[in-house]
Amino acid sequence: MVNRKSIMRNLATVGIAAAAAVALSASPSSAGTDVRVSSYVCAHVACAYEAAEAFFISDGDDWKVCDRYADGDRAKMSITFVNDNGSTETDYLDATGGAGSCAKGGAGVNIPEGHKVTVKVWHQNGAVGTPQDVAKATGTA
């Protein structure tokens, strides 16, 4: 006579083993850390508004800067990292379309996995204006 409990137990064991095999065979997630950093215009102690915001997305090595306030300034960012050749590289990106506009960068750039990236964001008046309210954060590719 067939023991139903034994068959059910064996099927459950096979199912658990199969699920574990699938979970263990899944590709590992990116070891990188994303970055979001904002430049705030501050007067005295209170910060009045967010002028610029920058992002680094580790999965794909993409970055973006956005102008967040209609003050006539452009939003600007820099991203610094060590490239495949072992030398330090800094890329700059401007959002010049006014409040609410963003610019994207990083296409074709490959930052080695595990390498540190430093993101700075600020706002400035014109292409050669003085950086204002610079903020900085770090992440990992």
C-alpha positions as CSV (number, residue, x, y, z in Angstrom):
1,M,0.0,0.0,0.0
2,V,1.2,3.5,-0.8
3,N,1.9,5.8,2.1
4,R,0.3,9.1,1.2
5,K,2.0,11.0,4.0
6,S,5.4,9.8,2.8
7,I,4.7,10.8,-0.8
8,M,3.4,14.3,0.3
9,R,6.5,14.7,2.5
10,N,8.8,13.8,-0.4
11,L,7.0,16.2,-2.8
12,A,7.3,19.0,-0.3
13,T,11.0,18.3,0.2
14,V,11.6,18.3,-3.6
15,G,9.6,21.6,-3.9
16,I,11.6,23.3,-1.2
17,A,14.9,22.1,-2.7
18,A,13.8,23.4,-6.1
19,A,12.9,26.8,-4.7
20,A,16.2,27.0,-2.9
21,A,18.1,26.1,-6.1
22,V,16.3,28.8,-8.0
23,A,17.0,31.4,-5.3
24,L,20.7,30.5,-5.1
25,S,21.1,30.5,-8.8
26,A,19.7,34.0,-9.3
27,S,22.2,36.6,-10.4
28,P,23.6,38.7,-7.5
29,S,22.3,42.2,-7.1
30,S,24.5,45.2,-7.8
31,A,26.8,45.9,-4.9
32,G,26.7,49.6,-5.7
33,T,25.0,52.4,-3.7
34,D,22.9,55.1,-5.3
35,V,23.3,58.8,-4.5
36,R,20.7,61.6,-4.2
37,V,22.0,65.0,-3.0
38,S,20.4,68.4,-3.0
39,S,21.6,72.0,-3.0
40,Y,19.5,74.2,-0.7
41,V,19.6,78.0,-0.6
42,C,19.9,78.9,3.0
43,A,19.6,82.2,4.7
44,H,20.9,82.4,8.2
45,V,19.7,79.1,9.8
46,A,16.6,78.3,7.7
47,C,16.9,76.7,4.2
48,A,14.5,78.5,2.0
49,Y,14.3,76.2,-1.0
50,E,15.8,73.3,-3.0
51,A,17.7,74.8,-5.9
52,A,19.3,71.8,-7.5
53,E,19.2,68.0,-7.1
54,A,21.6,65.4,-8.4
55,F,21.4,61.6,-8.7
56,F,23.9,58.7,-9.4
57,I,22.3,55.4,-10.2
58,S,24.8,52.6,-9.7
59,D,23.0,50.0,-11.8
60,G,24.1,51.4,-15.2
61,D,26.4,54.1,-14.0
62,D,23.9,56.9,-14.9
63,W,23.6,60.3,-13.4
64,K,21.2,63.2,-13.6
65,V,20.9,66.8,-12.4
66,C,17.6,68.7,-12.1
67,D,16.9,72.4,-11.6
68,R,14.3,72.6,-8.8
69,Y,13.7,76.4,-8.5
70,A,12.8,79.3,-10.8
71,D,15.6,81.6,-9.7
72,G,17.3,82.1,-13.1
73,D,20.2,80.0,-12.1
74,R,21.3,76.7,-13.8
75,A,21.6,73.5,-11.8
76,K,25.0,71.9,-12.2
77,M,26.7,68.7,-10.9
78,S,30.0,67.0,-11.0
79,I,30.8,63.3,-10.6
80,T,34.3,62.1,-9.8
81,F,35.5,58.5,-10.0
82,V,38.4,56.3,-10.9
83,N,38.1,55.0,-14.5
84,D,39.2,51.7,-16.0
85,N,42.7,53.1,-16.6
86,G,43.1,53.9,-12.9
87,S,43.1,57.7,-13.4
88,T,40.6,60.0,-11.7
89,E,37.9,61.4,-14.0
90,T,35.5,64.2,-13.3
91,D,32.4,64.8,-15.5
92,Y,30.2,67.9,-15.4
93,L,26.5,68.2,-16.3
94,D,24.2,71.2,-16.5
95,A,20.4,71.5,-16.4
96,T,19.9,74.8,-18.3
97,G,16.2,74.5,-19.3
98,G,14.8,76.4,-16.3
99,A,12.9,75.1,-13.2
100,G,11.8,71.5,-13.6
101,S,14.3,70.7,-16.3
102,C,16.8,67.8,-15.9
103,A,19.9,66.6,-17.8
104,K,21.2,63.1,-18.0
105,G,24.7,61.8,-18.3
106,G,26.8,58.6,-18.0
107,A,25.9,57.1,-21.4
108,G,28.9,55.0,-22.5
109,V,30.7,55.4,-19.2
110,N,31.7,52.3,-17.2
111,I,32.8,52.9,-13.7
112,P,34.4,49.8,-12.3
113,E,32.2,47.9,-9.8
114,G,33.0,48.8,-6.2
115,H,34.7,52.0,-7.0
116,K,33.7,55.2,-5.0
117,V,31.9,58.0,-6.8
118,T,31.7,61.5,-5.4
119,V,28.7,63.6,-6.5
120,K,28.6,67.4,-6.0
121,V,25.6,69.6,-6.9
122,W,25.1,73.4,-6.9
123,H,23.4,76.2,-8.7
124,Q,25.1,79.1,-10.5
125,N,24.2,82.1,-12.6
126,G,25.3,81.3,-16.2
127,A,27.9,79.0,-17.6
128,V,30.8,80.6,-15.8
129,G,29.0,81.8,-12.6
130,T,30.2,81.1,-9.1
131,P,29.0,77.8,-7.6
132,Q,26.5,78.5,-4.9
133,D,25.3,76.2,-2.0
134,V,27.5,73.2,-3.0
135,A,26.4,69.9,-1.5
136,K,28.3,66.6,-1.8
137,A,27.6,62.9,-1.2
138,T,29.4,59.6,-2.1
139,G,28.3,56.3,-3.4
140,T,29.7,53.2,-5.0
141,A,29.5,52.0,-8.6
